[in-house]
């Protein structure tokens, strides 16, 4: 498959995945009758996607057949059996509830077309006949009177237009915008295939090389490689020499009266100004001298603040903020961009442990802990996936306040009860403990497992239109991945990079990075690794959700895995970015105690946090959850549906269900019986169900439905099959195994089943 066709498939397969999983297109599964065809290209079956208009209606009876030539959107060839709906009602075939690109054959979707004998893109005659024969022998289908055949339709724009033509309620301008985003995604995916990043190695490759090693990105988002540059920013084409991963930092100045400045932004960014002035002075030009003081420092107008900005953002600043002083391009510093493009580190700055003669861009050491290297999150007028990567006033307001007033209070050692060993106690925080076997509740973030990258300061324009203000903003954030090997002996790897393939050289392209860097040659070694990974992931992110009503957005781009450089052992995680968290205010407020004094108006004289909305988060912020159920929904989507599903599929532990068996076991053991019957009951029932009824579906984030409604900050959810109950191909989702019935013929409880499994010597996954 050539790079362009391969790129088309990467986008179209993700589009198909969204259409099916979000129930925009009803999809029916058919297994090829054996022995014909003789498994051409590894094909085990196919699915029929129905048109948007037909899918929006209840299934017809078999006496009201679907017309093959007009009611079918596409036919997709499958290599593996997908996840079915537990409540499908279309009698023609099993309704698919979750279809992943990895379920599909790497081949273009097929369209039904009249057979003129000259159809372009026609598929092999034997394959076409086999598919049509399978459908003709099934009830509920009507074939046209003329001869038909199947042709390849690789272009995702064609698939999108065909779907949109039968789907009502979406504005034409939105449909056109979405098509352009698909086109951009294909273009930049092709560019990535033609110019693949070098395969990073462990432990020699620094963390930033892992950040920049992404080939395909999000596993199911059809705009996974979209890069659209908003005017007046210059358009960067796929054949441009500009390197988005190695941009330059520029500087502007604005009156402080026109800015919202949170905390010590000016002080923290002083090393940047000093170093940029030194670089500019070396240019020795008359233009530069006007912007320097006699002592060689950056000249700043009275009552102004210097703001570091991405060099591509200069045209937006000139257009939207005419009173901005723009320093000449000689005032610049080299950057290295992380996966998100807008978050950057500054390679020219030394670590805090280096010589004081070189300025250090790091947090001040003190009562809050040792000095930590810093990074910048910058507004950039680029649409990546389906969102413009600027920084909203709400995000600039939230991050530093959440970091200062909430994170310390929900971290072990700063709460009324602190972590000792495996659970909650009133003793000192030791950071010890490798499990939760005794069922003791972990009621705070364990800093030995999870490090939160705090946002220390921010600046954003006070322009009355937030859609203008967001183009001038910056956040200073901790960068634990910088110099971590030298200072701590750990290598931090963004979790997305672990599951990527397609690197250069070609000898490294086929295996996911995780399987290249770790010795996981057998199924058992993979299960053992997954057990460790899942246990640490749950120990990191379940306690803040259960006890504080805080769900971090723990998808793989926001999570960095911490590996011991010497042994390769997984030690824990770093979580960054607060824009997608969910917080249940009442739960958070009630959980926090007077751990420190503060001058914040959100705290009473004893240091208790008394108000979250408006003081920590702006009123109406998208992170505010009206119920704990919504907190658990966000955590499921990012942690289970996105993070662990991708890892399990890459480890080849999905289709036989063993990976999900490990996850179920770890979930139960980390939560513990005590928590399941106490504070953790809500999470358990949200994810697993009650004693009387299993939770068959969980609300999942609908990328395409959101995009069609112009949403990106507030999420839109729909029912997705609950992967925590997935038991593998061949096991019906709603079937109860006879081995799972007790002596009274009733289904055994989870605890009974768990005890049975623990008594089996060959229990998969071992003890969590």
Steps between C-alpha positions, in 0.01 A plus 500: 500500500657830393526785757204696360265201491623396843427851629150489352438173681632640829240777487211307343537211748476745788197663341335159464587425863329819620194459280441150636600542864302825534196329341493747213502208258347169600748226412416133454760224524525204265744215523626349179363151441780247502677366303412773246676734458830352615568790741624748238754729662406386849137612464276330754182694435356836409262760630230688315463866593151633442430851378463785745130546432424130543715476813307780669185285488417176684593183307242386249347157514636234266188547289613856426836431340791740478587589143862410441563768240359795700487412869862388541762762579801269473623148554813462712721192500598368841799308628351452846159473660389836649313564825125457462211688654333313783157626395511500120158458340576475127428139408716506187824466691681574822511873566848632566542719806871576479711480185870579528733565204707204618196277435517589131694368204734767362284553195269773381129489585288350223206661321216328319495603134329395181719253312574655163803284452716812508475601867816662631636367825319171470596241760592142426209324334508210746487733799218710355297191417558350844378813680196544276422130526510518879253789498271345239468188713407711804151622573400864479699616196372607160733486202445734204392352170824603326835335557701651784857473618718636777765765441767644728430847635819609676429873531361588846347816351278286276393290799428816697296662223300182449422481871424871540260500204263281698549657842279795590559785738859601422575832333654485153791719607582255779493206259745684273729588792507138611588384149792745495620365834494146361696617198759659727521185709576289192758750377693515826471126558657442159774745598561299817526177301740658250713654776467264797664596828801307614419209729582607856694257716503421869658633709721717279231711326400804708134559578462766231596249229213281614267802489604560139477136390125495429412358158119464504383644831150448638380145425137583416468875436460557122669842528798329663755679278307816409714813498323810376665839535258783570552821304674736521752234600682374195389162373763234551470228240610142533801569276605809698840496666362660817542268798205514740697298754788750512354852488629825646376693802424868434406780739239775517404754765152619597372733772439310820161670518396300192602166648386248759823398673486205737776464758871550426495490122737795464750360749495145363558614142785739588770249389338493156516877464860512619618228264307642204657842565846343502428329168369823348796704626733265318336607174631856558251670267356850537147358495577273793671768707176697522349209694789462744585698812852637553569199721402258223161402637175489308346847491145484635256793488368608841213290638540245221550125518719305259320190373677209328309384192533241226662653191208389280268708718652837401242568221213434743654740753543770235140463385319458832716700742615816318638655819750216546871579484661226291868447565720441192561144393853519642332464841432132462575168665493147354217273611422132487131425469330213675236286333232769532711752299402789731678368812874559475823460691808718464811289430738794548429510874689288744351291776465644849808305607725664243731795546334817623692696237249377243139610556262224592135489396368318804268539794643645821581246767340542838221372719316361199792273412818494295550708188345351185580585135225693327323490165270740320152443366445756224199612300538390138238571233514150360208260487624161616245217500183710517602778740699821460802472728475835670461548877163618624471754784329225701798265460750772587295579811455138611840333469712700744221526758419129481871424532547724803183444698380151407788274396694531830185422697418181313857370511618265775677683779285812467164360608356437845551129447818408318629203310690248707589172335207384294218708638371796694631568847566790730873445494764640271502462123765240429435445131539128567283216385469317172142386516165525669453134587363576844225715349612814682374810327748731332330836547748733336747520215800282584797714387717190466267388219349815350669835443277788398667756272381819665429819309673777692396821326317633198411806299208565266354805329204675658340559160120488553463236229648176637541371145743788445662493844598134463746589222722682751568268793773290655534259792814405693492130589730258677699279261592190697618329183793742466820368663308227683757236405788699646315612812274207583619207290174469308405528136162659439322388183171647379265201498379564144851432373505152653236370259625673182639316196640610164829656610822508302699302415253263339635213708346673803170589336279198559518444875348742751766688692405329825580157357832627365632642826374245753555124504141381451545198271218283635137540588578448868761778506248730334236410758746561782590842360134591449425400859772729633402784267129480581557471873714813506258683271206423729696582816590832342160615375223326695558661844458865390179409316348300784596717795530847350273496196790576264546309175825576324492477122729198503515423129841398360598847373462649848673212680870432515617158616792500743754226432807420709796568272706213642239224514222608264246453780184708479486721810199723447369790295506876452172671410485841333234742375186598691283616210315169473463399864159463665433621853195444719517810716301376799710185533825691467406767753383245758816293460751776558626593842708783643842391384659841451425867526433717199385846413258375236145625533391142430628394843377573848737623775586141589625425151202294389395520136142627508426587139624350175287655227592861429806491731691202355305453177304769320124468529360257247838346418478173306689312772214543748301178531142511631534147637760243597365281222643747248836492677504122467393525135797722415737266681362194321536658157857617548629215715314193372357570155799698375812427705470134594309386192777619270767337716310170521451487124869571434597225746269263304294427811165636381336242277536208743380718787802434723603864511160604626505219755816655640339845510191367680719327756719802561199730529347282769820455694613862491153617598472233767191352660494773766495777242249325280257497790590855606612809312596297196153355452398776260800440275450124512136527397577761234753268338386149589136524603309397807454158657175464306593645162824510307603832344491405131579845359697801619468853367781564251630818338355544150760675285290525182174595671688773686665625183171508310355717777806723521595381850852443628522624859171358629475130423214308344460140608321193373469137614809290416538129580657461843842348434539405864252220431657393170604134512630446149392387156252216511363590842161668473488828685175421673558130555555358848752217501362190672825488699405840646180368660494406867340191642160672499520571129562871560780706351786527747597838637822666392661418837416130466637486148812687608563257786456208261755649263749568779483135602596389150876462458485610139297816557594739222686810602610396847440704810455873444 
